[in-house]
C-alpha cells in the first residue's frame, strides 16, 4: 500500500521501494541533479519532481516499469529515439529489469533545462 502514503521528501519516496528499484531511483535522482544542479527537488503528485523555472521532469517507480515524465512536447521531439520503449503523450516507460538509458535521459533533461531557461527569458 505504498501509495496510501503521502511522501514529504524524495528520500522517503526512494526508501519505500525494494533495493533494486531504489538503485534505479537513486541513479535517476543523481543524474538529474548532475544535469540540472540548480533545479529544486520536491515531491509533486506524490512522486519526485524537479523545478527550474517551472517543472522540468517527474519520475516514479511502479511494479514493472520506471515512469519518466518530461512533458508532452519532449516526447514529440524525441519520439524517434523512444521506439524501444513504451511511451505516451507525456510519459516514457523504462523496464525495471534493464539499466536506465542514461544517454537518452541526459539528452531529454538537457533539452528541458534549455527549454525552461529560454522560457524565463521571454
Order of alpha helices (4+ residues) and beta strands (2+ residues): alpha-alpha-beta-beta-beta-beta-alpha-beta-beta-alpha
